[in-house]
Amino acid sequence: MEKLKELSAEERLCWLRLIRSENVGPITFFQLLSRFGNAESALDALPELARRGGRKKPIKVFSKSRAEMEVQSIEAFGGSMLAACETDYPLALAMIADPPPVIAVKGHKHLLNQDILGVVGARNASAAAIRVTHKIAKELSENNIVIASGLARGIDTAAHQAALFGGTIAVVGGGIDYPYPRENANLQQQICEQGCVIAEQPFGTVPQARHFPRRNRIISGISLGVLIAEASPRSGSLITARLALEQGREIFAIPGSPVDPRAKGTNNLIRNGATLVESAEDILAVLKYVRIRPLKEPDIPTQSFGHSGLADEQEANMARPHLISLLSPTPIEIDELIRQTDWHPATILTILLELELAGRIERHIGNRVSIIE
Amino acid sequence: MEKLKELSAEERLCWLRLIRSENVGPITFFQLLSRFGNAESALDALPELARRGGRKKPIKVFSKSRAEMEVQSIEAFGGSMLAACETDYPLALAMIADPPPVIAVKGHKHLLNQDILGVVGARNASAAAIRVTHKIAKELSENNIVIASGLARGIDTAAHQAALFGGTIAVVGGGIDYPYPRENANLQQQICEQGCVIAEQPFGTVPQARHFPRRNRIISGISLGVLIAEASPRSGSLITARLALEQGREIFAIPGSPVDPRAKGTNNLIRNGATLVESAEDILAVLKYVRIRPLKEPDIPTQSFGHSGLADEQEANMARPHLISLLSPTPIEIDELIRQTDWHPATILTILLELELAGRIERHIGNRVSIIE
């Protein structure tokens, strides 16, 4: 991905069309960009790539008119779009393995490139956890840390409210315009005015369960670290902690009594090395070192298609059946596929890209893929 | 200290007299034993040593008749005395820097050399902490871990009660016969019958505040590790944790919400490396490895007086004023005194021994001494 290049309106429209096209996720997006040099050429290539991957009916390419409509809606709403290569896009987010190629933002964009701490926790949080979270978020806010959260009930709400004055970012699961949850419609509006709201999903999208893990990767992705205030086992907050860890971000957790099941998750995080947090100081002491650490260069896409750009189609045709035979519904690392075969890595990546566009494989965190049965 | 040697009644009486004599603490006791070969010779030397240390009025040597009376009282009470060199004496306790040379015990002595976990915590513990402690102690008990505690209200009581059937040891602050606190008189009686009670203080001693830190070193001293269930900052439980750490024992702590000041101490222990405990399993997982580790040899007394046994008195007379000038009310490590002077270590140890017997210096944890102004 080329960094820190402002796109023309036309180019940004192509980015939007590409990521909104069928079977194109963030990883595929950046692989296509790397392979074809720009989004426009990638868009042109989509039908043929999907066909090679085994797609029978034509792949749905997002139309220019729909993209224009989306941009117009966001602008009418008072927001704007940011592409991952642009300067206003959060640099920390650009460094994760699967950054959203385009986000919609509304509010004070400068907050996106400040020192951010993500705060997540249970919706049905205890009064104690809410009180502690509010206190910590407020103190962090007073120490120039921007607080990011997900606008949910409970912990999220406490974190946003405490940091409203100092600077807070709400990452929403649906479209940037969709007020969710209803009871936080006012808060969402306030954050649009005083803070900043981010959305990855298209304008007008009603948030659904499957959107939230993707939303959570953005909360941790824009942040230096994530504070998990209260989390029962197998909760969304723990998924966020795992994502944050994979993104190389700091994990902070508030402990709780073993009699409270809502503390099980955070206690377990602490047992596994998360920083135990009782006050803002505990977080600031760690962030002090994280902030002076130079940010590493974005490592997406990690896999190059080589100088040839395009893998030999004949070789791809020979390798495809072999590669498909190695895939199963259990996700496997792409590196492992490369190790287990004699095919050129560029060939394998090309085949996987085509299979994904054809809707036959699914990408997973940790550079893994599985077949869709 | 010679290990695993049974004493005659006569020898045990001499041990008792020596430790009950004025200004003789456990460390001095074992230094005297090392220097004079046996307690009887050390008793004979006490007056001269104290005089050399600057003692004006004669040092009070504990009389044989009083020692006999104490032994008789303990036996009439149904208890017995154990010297640190004897097989029934808890081996783990013999390995600390300052084991009690003689303890009174009542009950099932075999518990003293089993796998023991110490449990300490606040007297005004929360209902949640008491509930968790009871559950954990019960489960450990069912897994053949003997539970040691201090018979206090709150956490101690919960731990003892939970482990009454499986095996529990009460280390009391006063005499073995003295029921304290009153409301636990029945529990103390039950533990005498079903478990084991240990006392370092003389028979009939009314427990006083200063006895409790010394009592706590025994709780951790007989244990493989100590569980701190709930502890406010600067509480006795935290002192026990520190003692346990200095004794090389495992530290376990139950986390709690930052809003509860009684969890500050345990959360801080966890932050500093204590094992976070939510259930008995968390403790068993650690003890599994501690139990198979060979017990190290007792390292008391660490300092040898050399082959000559007695340091040259003339040299001691020359060194004494210099050494005293180096001492202050701030404790200093004995090793540091040895480093800062040219005097032979045996000379320095002799002078310190004499000063202590004269009541002019005080020993502290960490092999340190301070002058008594």
Chai-1 contact restraints between the chains, C-beta under 6 A:
chainA,res_idxA,chainB,res_idxB,connection_type,confidence,min_distance_angstrom,max_distance_angstrom,comment,restraint_id
A,A128,B,S257,contact,1.0,0.0,6.0,A-B,restraint_1
A,A128,B,V259,contact,1.0,0.0,6.0,A-B,restraint_2
A,V132,B,P258,contact,1.0,0.0,6.0,A-B,restraint_3
A,V132,B,V259,contact,1.0,0.0,6.0,A-B,restraint_4
A,P255,B,P255,contact,1.0,0.0,6.0,A-B,restraint_5
A,P255,B,N267,contact,1.0,0.0,6.0,A-B,restraint_6
A,G256,B,S257,contact,1.0,0.0,6.0,A-B,restraint_7
A,S257,B,A128,contact,1.0,0.0,6.0,A-B,restraint_8
A,S257,B,G256,contact,1.0,0.0,6.0,A-B,restraint_9
A,P258,B,V132,contact,1.0,0.0,6.0,A-B,restraint_10
A,P258,B,E278,contact,1.0,0.0,6.0,A-B,restraint_11
A,V259,B,A128,contact,1.0,0.0,6.0,A-B,restraint_12
A,V259,B,V132,contact,1.0,0.0,6.0,A-B,restraint_13
A,N267,B,P255,contact,1.0,0.0,6.0,A-B,restraint_14
A,N267,B,L276,contact,1.0,0.0,6.0,A-B,restraint_15
A,N267,B,E278,contact,1.0,0.0,6.0,A-B,restraint_16
A,I270,B,L276,contact,1.0,0.0,6.0,A-B,restraint_17
A,R271,B,L276,contact,1.0,0.0,6.0,A-B,restraint_18
A,L276,B,I270,contact,1.0,0.0,6.0,A-B,restraint_19
A,L276,B,R271,contact,1.0,0.0,6.0,A-B,restraint_20
A,E278,B,P258,contact,1.0,0.0,6.0,A-B,restraint_21
A,E278,B,N267,contact,1.0,0.0,6.0,A-B,restraint_22
